[in-house]
Amino acid sequence: MEPATPSIFYEAYIFDLDGTVYLGEALLPTAGETITSLRSLNKRTVFLSNNPTHTRHDYAAKLTRLGLPTPPEDIINSSVVMVDFLRRRLPQARLFVIGEAPLQAELAAAGFELVDEAGWVDAVIASFDRTFVYRKLQIAFDAIRAGARFFATNADRYCPVPGGGEPDAAAIIAAIEACTSTKVEAVVGKPSPWMAEAILGLLNLPPDRCLMTGDRLETDVQMGLNAGMAAALTLTGA
């Protein structure tokens, strides 16, 4: 059966990555063809991910390797948005980061001091961290009880991977909230307005001329609708 021709075209198409464009090291069915077709029509295609475990350059290299050449500038993830969020609110903050090396490097490169002595911490940053251990929870506990702020990159329950999923930042947030009785102040990833602002700023377009596509109702689709975009759900990931 021939695929249906869309009745409406948008000027820009925003795609989630994990579970939407690819799973592991393989493009998902029709994802590559869809993006290539949109590009052939001179439509802008950009990518928006909650996953902070890779840099924009990593994502660009992966997309290019999978046959979708993409510059790093056309990718925004929650690490990039966290840097901007903190620069606006706590530009001199000393941070304790529960996160992997790419997020830590992004924050350090932006001029933030990373510390692991609870008494020195101005803000705890919770994130997707596959190196999470009890010591990190203890430092976060001590820092927040001493007055540190508490933010998170994203609140995804799990990250889709081939064969299943990996526990994501929601698990880290829940552990910190449970022991400190302190709710996270802000989660900057999808569906937050900070993530929507970042991608719309990149595109320099009004939201009603953009379509957000992803595999999660509560993050991808919700962000698009909240921001005034059209939104589409894929059934390929979460």
N, C-alpha and C positions, 0 to 999 in steps of 0.2 A: 504494500500500500504506500502510495506517495504521501510524504508529510504534507500537512495542510499549510497553505500560505497564510501568514499572519495578516489580519485585517488592519492592524495598527502597528506602526513602527515608532520606536522612541529614538531620541538622539543619542542616548547613552545607555549602556547595559552594564549593570554591576553584578558581578558573580562572586559568591562565596567560593572557597577553594576545597577544603577537606569535605568529601562526601557530596560535592556538587560538580566540580570540574574533574577531580581525580580522587582515587582511593589508593593510598600507598603510592606505588610508582607507575600507575596506569591511569590513563584517561578513562572516565566513565563513558558508557555508550552514548553517542551522538554529541557529547560535550565539545569535542574538538571541531566537528563539522559545523555545529551551531555557531561557535565563536568565529571560525574562519569565514562562514557565510556572512555574518554581521560585519566583519571587517571588510569584506569585498563590497559591501554596500556603503562603506565609509561611515559606519556607525562606531562610536567610541565604545571600547570594551575595557573595563577596569575591574580590579579584584579587591575584595574586602574580607579579611579574615580575622577571627578572634584569636587565632593561634599565635602565641608569642614565642614559640620555641624555634622559630627561624626568622632570619632578617628578610627585608624586602629583596635584597640581592639574592638570597637563597631561593626565595619563591620565584623570582624572575628567571634564575638559572634553571629551576625545575620545569617551569612552564615552557621555556625555550627548548629544553631537552625533550619534552613531550610533544614538540611540534607546534607550539604556540608562542612564537617569539614575543617577548614582553619586556619593556624596560622597567627597572625597579620603581621608577616614579609613578607607574600606573598601578601600584600595589600599596594598600594601606592595611596594616594590621594593628592589633591592640597595643603593641609596644610603642608604635609611632604616636598613637593617640594618647597614651599614658604620658609620654614625654611632654606633649603639648599641654595636657591637663595640668601637670605639675608645674611647668614653667609659668603658667598663668596664676597659679594659686600659692605655690610654695617653692619659689625659684631657688632658694638657698637650702632646701631641706636635705637632711641626712637620712638616707633610706636604708631600711632593712628589707631586702628583696627575697621573698620566697619564690624563686623562679629559676629558670635555666640560663645558661651562659649568654645566649643571644639577647635576652631581655636585660640582663645585668650590663652587658656591653653597651647596649643602646642608651641606657640611663647614665652610665658613666661617661660616655662620649658626649652626652648633652650637658655635662658639667655637674651632675649630682654626685655627692659623696656617698659611697656605699659602706655601711658599717654593720658590725654584728655584736656590738656591745649595747645591751638594751637601754642603758642610761643615756646613750648618745643618739638614740633613734628619734627622729621627728615624725616619720611616717613608715608604717609597715605596708609593703606592696605584696599582695597575694596573687598567685598566678598558677598556671599549669606547670607543675614541677614534678618530673619523674624521679628526682633525687630527694624528695621530701623525706625528712627523718625527724625523730622526736626533738632533737636539739633545736631545729628550726622553729618548731612549735613553741618550745620553751622560751626562746628569745622573743618571738612575737607576743607571747603571753605577758612576759615581763615588761616589754616595751609599751604595750597598749595599756596595761595597768598603771604604768608610770606617766601616761598622758599622750602617747604617740597617736597620731591619726592612723586610719585604717582604710586603704583603698585596694581595689582589685582590677586586674586587666580585663577579666571576663568571668562569666559565671556558668559556663557550659558544664553540664553534668559529666559528659564524656566526649572524647574525640574519636570520630569514626576511623577505624583502620581495617585493613583486610582481615576478615574473619571475626570482627567484633568491634571492641572499642577500648580506649584507655581512660581511666578516671581522670577528669579534668579539674579545672580550678574550683568548681563548685565544692568539691570535696575538701580542698584546702581552706576555703572560706568557712565552710561549715565547722571544721575542726577549731578554727580560731574563734568563731562566734560562740561555739559551745563552751569553751573553757574560759573565755573572757567576759561572757554575757554582754558583748559589744557587737552591734550590727555594723557591717561594712558600710562606710559612708557613701561611697560611690563606686560603681562598676563601669568602666569607661568603654568596654566593648559593646558589640551589638546586644540588645537593641537600643543602646543609650543615644541620647541626642548628640553627644560628643562625637560618636562614630559617624552618625549621619552628617553632622557638620563638616567633618574631615573629608568625606568622600564628595560631598556636594561642593566644597571649596576647591577640591582638585578638579572637578569637572567644570566648575563655573557655569552651572546650568540650574534653572529652577527645577524643583523636585518632580513636577508633573511631566517633565520631559525625560525622566529616567525610569528604568525598570530594574528592580532589585530581585535577584534570583538566588535561592538557597534551599537547603534541605531541612531547615528547622523553622517551624511556625513561630516559636517563642523568641527567636533571635533575628533571623534574616527577614522573614515576612513581617514580623511585628515592627522592626526598625523601619522598613520601607513604608509601611502604612502610616506609622506615627509621623514620619517626615513628609508625608504627602506624595510619595512616589507610588507608582504601580508596583505590584509584587507578584512573584511567581514561586510556587513551591515545587521542588523536585522530590521524587520518592527514592532517591539513590543512596542516601547516607543515613542520617539519624532517623 
